[in-house]
Amino acid sequence: PLAARIVGVLGSMFDPERIIVCGSIAEGIEPVLQAARAALPPRLHLPAPQLQRSRLGGDVVVRGAVARALELAREVAVPRLAEERLRAG
């Protein structure tokens, strides 16, 4: 299966212990992961990484983006704006 090839390439390049599929695709990916798990061992010269689906839900990517935007606003934008206002004031 294509998923086994992709994991095989990633496993050969980076040697990860675990590959986690996340986002909206994770909801129905288990049958694909099972097929990839079965096909992986003969394809790899390294120990096969664990294949799992994320349990964080389909909107995990959006949540991560929003969390990062809030973090940057607190760390960069707010201090910069406060500094500009103090200089102008």
N, C-alpha and C positions, 0 to 999 in steps of 0.2 A: 504493500500500500504506500501511497504517497506520503502519508504521515510518518511512516517508518523511515522512509528515505530522508525526510527533512530532519527528523530526530537523529538519524545516523550521522548526517552532515554536521549538525550542531554538536552532537556528542563527540565527534572526531576533532572538531575545531576547538571547542571550549572545555570539554570534559566536565560537564555539570553533573551534580549529584541528582538533581531534580529539574524537570521541566513542567511548568504549570501553565495550563491554558486558561485564559481569563476572558472576561467580557461576555457579550451576548452569545457568542459561539459555545461557551463552556456548558451551557444548559443541556445541549443534546450531544455532546462530544464523546460520551463514555463508550459507545460501540466502536467508534474510530480509535480511541485510545486502547481498547482491548485488542483490536486487530494489530495495532502498531506494537503493542507489548509482545504479542506472539511472534511477530516478524523480526523484531529487533535483535535478539541475541546472535543469530548467525551473521548478521550484517556488521557487527561491531567487533573491533579488536580490543576495546576497552569495556569495562563493566557498563551495562546499559543504565542510563539514568531512569529514575522513577518518573513515570508519566502520570500526572494528576490534573483534574479540573479544579479550578478555583471554586470555593464555596462562598465567595463574597458577593455573588449575584451578578446579573448582567450589566449593571451600571457601574461596575468597579472602576473602569477606565475614566468615566466622567467624574466619579467621586475623587479619584486620584488627581485629576486635572484641577478640579475646584480646590482641593486641599492645598495643592502646590501654589495656585494663584493667591490664595489667602495668605499662605506663608510668605510669599514674595512681597505682597502688599504690606504686611506687618514689618518685614525685615528691611525692605528697600524703599517702597513708595512713601509710606507714612513718615519715616525719618527724613527723607529727602524733602518732602512737602513742608514739614515742620521747619527744617533748616532754611528753606527759601522764604518762608513767611517771617521768620525771625530776622533774616537779613533785610527784608523789605520793610519791616515794621518799625 
